[in-house]
Amino acid sequence: MRLPRDPWRIRAAALAARALPGLRARARAPGGHDAYFAGLQEALRRAGIAEPTLVIDRARLAGNIETVRAALSGGGLALRAVTKSLQAPALLGAVLDGAGTSRMMVFNGVMLDEIAAFRPGGDVLLGRPLPAVQVAAFLRAHAGDPAPAARPQWLIDSGQRLAQYAEIARAQATPMRINLEIDVGLHRGGFADEAVLAAVIELALAEPLIQVAGLMGYDTHAAGAPDPAAETARASARLQRARDLLVARLGGDPGSLTLNTAGSLTYPLHLSDGVANEVAVGSAFVKPTRFDAPALKNHLPAAFIAQPVLKAVEPALIPRLEGLADALETIDPNTRRGFFVYGGYGDARPVSPPGLAFSPLYGVRAMLTGPAGVTLEQDDFVFLRPTESEGVLLQFGDLAVYDGGEITERWRTFKVAA
């Protein structure tokens, strides 16, 4: 329910709600933390943590890794872990080791440097085309480095970018592997025209220092389609036509190519299509709220933001509307209690205790409100789930690992720019 700010409208709405109770907003389920979050709160207290902290549930993380591993086993699909969704070395390492893969997808030059040091033996594919300046800088920094991670597959989305990369390869006398991005329906980039793709393949083959290593077709748009399976099939058909074109021109063993597709929301839809040979997955391992989708029903949320409560107030007073607290509660019983937490929310939604939401009247993400029955006091914790893992994992310092009912260790994150 959208609450009015004008005092006269608030009074009028309150009178109407008293006369016609059906006009009142429905009270959200109040209460305290359930057993899971009560246990997490006590574990944070025992660990002496009293600042905003991002928590990783190790058991749930392991369960999500096993869910992905089991889904891919026996189907001919390898896993490529998306590093921008797993922005701590130990977190990324847990996924790589648990899933038994060395394949990673990287999205910027800073993370490339981090991965080259963290997993030098890793098989790296770029998830976006990088500016030529970044590519040249990375190659100069890693000249002569024999580690596989120092020789990634660079993503190509146009003939112009191929020409830039080929010039870098010649200038530095450095071989470069490239992967061609195919527009399979997302329209964010890549080759949609097969004639243009064929011409770019010919240009690449004419460059002695350029090796075409495969194709990438990202299809996250399919998750939002009325029929995700049908849209995924159309995306796979586009990727297959590009694959057939590339194989016909390159010859050799098509199994040696990197044929990448999917994302966390669509990987389960590719388990039997037989086109790609690997899928990219990242956020599904920690399952932020944007990934609450039918395709990931077997995954559990494994990342939470813990926010200490600095002040609990009742009634919740809105600046310049202090005298209307009772009227506001009449309109919406979820405005009775107010809670101010430490701050630095990230992009997240409150999940425990139940009944909390950010007040739309107080200001942007400044005060949480809930009904009278919310049992939350000073020095308790509010728990939120990130809507995304990308970037949010970097906002709270070292991650706290919740395992066996205790905070067992802290995991440092990658550099903020990664």
N, C-alpha and C positions, 0 to 999 in steps of 0.2 A: 504494500500500500504506500502511495506517495503522500507524505505528510506536507500540509501547507506551511508556509513560513509566516504569512500575514496573520497577525493576532486575531483580527476579526474573523477570518476564515477558520482559524483554529477553534475559536469559540463556537462558531456556527456548526462546524463538523462535530464538535463534542456534544452539543445539544441534540443533533440529529442521531448520534450514536447512542445517546441515553434513551431517546424516544424509540429508536429502532435498533436494537442490539445487533441485528444482522448486518448493520453497516460497519461494525467494529472489525478491525483486523483480527485474524485468527492468532491466538497466542502460540508462539513456537514452543516446542517441548522443552520445559525447564528441567533443571536438575544439576547434579555435579558430574564429575568425571566418572566414566565407567571404569571397570577393573583395569583395562589396558592403560588408559591415560592416567589413572590414579597411580599405577605402578611406575609409569614413566616419570611422573612428577616426583615421586619419592626417590627414584634413582638419581634424578638431577640434583635434588637436595643433598643426597648423600655424597654426590660428587663435588659439592660446593659450587655448583653452577648457578649464577644469579643474574646472568645477562642474556639477551636474546641469542639463541643458539639454534643452529640447524642440526637436527637429530636424524641419523640413519639407523633404521631398525635392521640389524644384521641378519636376523633369522628371516625376516620378510624379503630382504634383498636376495638372500640365498634361494628362497622359494621362487622368486620371480626369475632368477637365473635358470633354475631347474625347469621351470615352465617353458622358457624359450628353448633351452637345450633339448628337452623332450619333444617339443613340437617339430624341431628341425631334424631330429635324428632319423636317419634312414630315408630322408626325402631328397637328398642331393643338394640341399641348400646350406651354405656356410653362413656364419654370423659375422657381420662387420659392426663393431661397437662404435656408436656415435659419441665422440669424445666431448662435444660441447654440451651434452646432457649429463655427463659423468665427470664433473670438473674437480676431481681430487685424485691424485695418483693412486692411493690405496683403493678408492672406490672403483676406478677404472680397472685397476689390477684385479680386484675381486671378480669383476665381470669377465675379463679376459681369461683368467685362470679357471673360474667356475664353468665357463662355457667351452673351454678348450679351444680358443682361437687366438690368433695373433693379428687379425685384421682390424684396422681402425679407420674411421672416417674423421678427417680433420678439416677445420674451417677457416683457420687463419695462420699467419706466419709465426706468431708468438707460440701458438700451440704446437706448430710443427717443430719448433726448437725444443719445446718441453718434451714432446714425444721422442724426438731423436735422442735425448738424454735419458728419458725414463724407460723406454722400450726400444733400444736401437735395433733389435731384430724384428720389429714390427712391420707388417705389410700395410702401408698407408695409402689411402685414396683420398683425394681432396673432395670435400662435399660442396664446394663452390669454386668458381673460377677466381683466382687471385689476381690483383693488379700486377702488371709486369715488374714493377719496382720491387714488390715483395718477393716475387719469384727469383729475380736476379740476386737480391740480397741473401736469400736462403742458400742459393747455390754457391755464392762466394764464401759464405760462412762455413759451408760444409764441403768445400772443395777437397777432393781426395778422401773423404770419409767413406769407407767401404760398407758401413752399416746399411742394411735394407731400408730403414726408416729415413735415411738421408736421400733416398732415391724414390720419392713417392710417385704415384700416378697423378699427374696434373690434369685438372678438369678443363676441357676445351668446349666452349659454347658458340664459337663463331670462327670464320676464316680469319678475321682480323686478329683475334687472340692467338690463333695458331701461328700467324706470321710473327707476332711479338715474341712468342716463346721460342720459335725457331731461330730468331735473331739472337736471343739470349744464349741458346745452345751453341750457336756458332761463335759468338763473342767469347764465351768461356770454355769453348772446346769440351763441352759436357753433354753426354747423351741424356735425353729426357724421355721418360715414358708419359704418354698422354692417354686420357680416357675421354671419350666423346659423350657429352651430355645430350640426351634425347628428350624432347618435349613430348611427354606421354599424356598430356592433358592439363597439367598444372599451369602452363603458359608463363612461368616465371623466368624461363631461360631454356637454352638448348635448341637442338635442331628439330624442327617440325616438318621440314620439307626434305623428302628423301633425295631429290636431285641435288640440293645444296649439300646434304650429308655426303653424298657420293663424291662431289667435287672436293670437299674438304679432306676426305680420305685420300684422294689422289694427290692433293697438295702435301699431305703428311708423308705419303710414301716417297715423294720426291726429295724429302729432307733426310740425308743420311744419319743425322743425329737424333731423329725423332722416331720413336717406336709407338705404334698404336697398341695399347694394352687392353682395351675393352670399351664398354658402354655403361652409362648410368642413366636410369630413368626413375626419377622420384615421383611417387604417386599419392602423396598425402591427401590430395583433393578428393580421392575416391572415398575416403572415410566419411565425408559429408554429403555424398550423393544419395539420392533416394534409394538406390539399389547399389550398395558398395561393391558387392560381388560382380555385378554386371560392369560397373565402371572400371574395376580392377582388371577384368577380362579385356576391356577395350585398351587399357593402358598396356597390358601385356602383349596384345596384338601389335601395337605400335613398336614396342621394344623388339618383338620377334622379327618384324620386317627390317628393322635396323640391323639386328644381329645377322640375318640372312645376307643382307647387303655387305656387311663387313667381312663375314666368313668367305663369301664368294670372291671378294677382292684380295683378302690376305692369304687364303689357303691355309694349309697346315691344320693343326689340331684345334678345333673350336673350344675344347675343354680348357685350353691354356689361357683363354681370355677371361677378364673380369667382367661379369655381366651382373651389374648391381641394380637392385630396385627396392621398393617398399620403404617403410618407416615404421615406427612403433605402432601406429594405428592400423596399418595395412599388412604387416608381415604375416598374420595368420591366413590372409586371403591368397597367399602365394605358395602355400605348402604343396600344391600338386599341379601348378600350371606348366612346369617343365620348360620355362623360357629362361629365366635368370638362374644364376648359380650361387647367388648370395643375396642376403637381405640386410639392410641397415636398421639397427635397433639401438635406442638409447634411453629415452624417457620411460619406456615400459618397465625398466628395471627398478625405478623408484616410484612410478605412477603418480605424477601430479594430477590435479583435478581435471585439466583439459583432456586427460587420457582416460576418464571414466566413460568408457565406451563398451558396447557389447563385445567387440573383438578382443578386449582385454579383461573379460569378466573373471578369468582365472588368475589375474595379477592382483596383488595387494598393495595399498599405499605403503611406502617404506621410507618416506621423507616427511618430516614435520618441523615446523618452526615453533620453538618454545619461547613464549613471551611472558616475563614476570609481570604480575599486576602490581603497579605502584600505588594505585588508589582505587577504592570502590566507593561509590556514592549512591545514596538513595534519598530522595528521588534524583534521577539524572537531570541536571539543570542545563538548559540551553542558553547561551549568552543572549541577552535582550529579550528572552522569552521565559524568564525564571518563574513568573507568576502563573504560567500556563502549564506547569508540569502535570497537574492532575488532569487538565483537559487533554493534553497529549496522550496520557495513559488511557483515558476514556476512548480515544480514537484508536490507539494501538497499544495494547497491554505490554508489548515487547519493549517499550521505552521506559519502564519503571526504574531499572537499575543501570548505573553507568560504571564503566571500567576504563581506567587509563593504564595502558601498559607501557613498557620501556620504550618502544618505538623501533623503527627500522623494520617494517612489516614484510618487506619483499612484496612480490606479487602473489598474494595468498588469501585464503578464505578461512575463517574460524571454523573449527570442527569440534572442539571440546573446551569447556562444557557445552552441551547442546543449548540452543536458544539464543546464541550471541550473533550479533551482526553489527557492522559499522554504522553509526548514526549518520543519516543523510542530512540532518539539520545542524549538527555541531560543526562539521567541517570535514574535509576529505581525509578519511582514515585517521581521525583523531581520537574518537571515543567509541568504545563498544557498548552496546546496550542490550538488555535482555529483560525478560519478565521477572516478577518478584521472586519466583521460585528458583532462580539461578543461584546455586550455592558456590560462590566464588568470593574470596576475600583477598586483602592485601597479602603479598608474598606468595600467593598461589601462582600457578602458571595457566595461561591460555595457550592452547595448541591450535596452530593453523596448518593447513596444507598448501604448499606452493601450487599455483596454477600451472607453472612451467618449472622445469629444473634448470633450464639454460639461464645462466647469469645469476639466478637466485642462490644457487649453492655457493657462490663466491661472496655473498654479502654479509656473512656472519662469522668470519674467521674459521678456525679449525672446526670440522664437523665432529659432533659427539656421537660415538657409536654405542647404541643400546643393544646389549646382548645378554641373554640369560638374566634379565631383571636388573642389570647394572649398566652404568656407563663404563665401558671397559677400556676405551682408548679414544684419542683424538686424531683425526685425519686432517693433515694440512691440505689446502686447496692449491690448484694451479695458480699462476699469476692472474691478476684480475683481467688483463687484456686477452687472456686465453679463452 
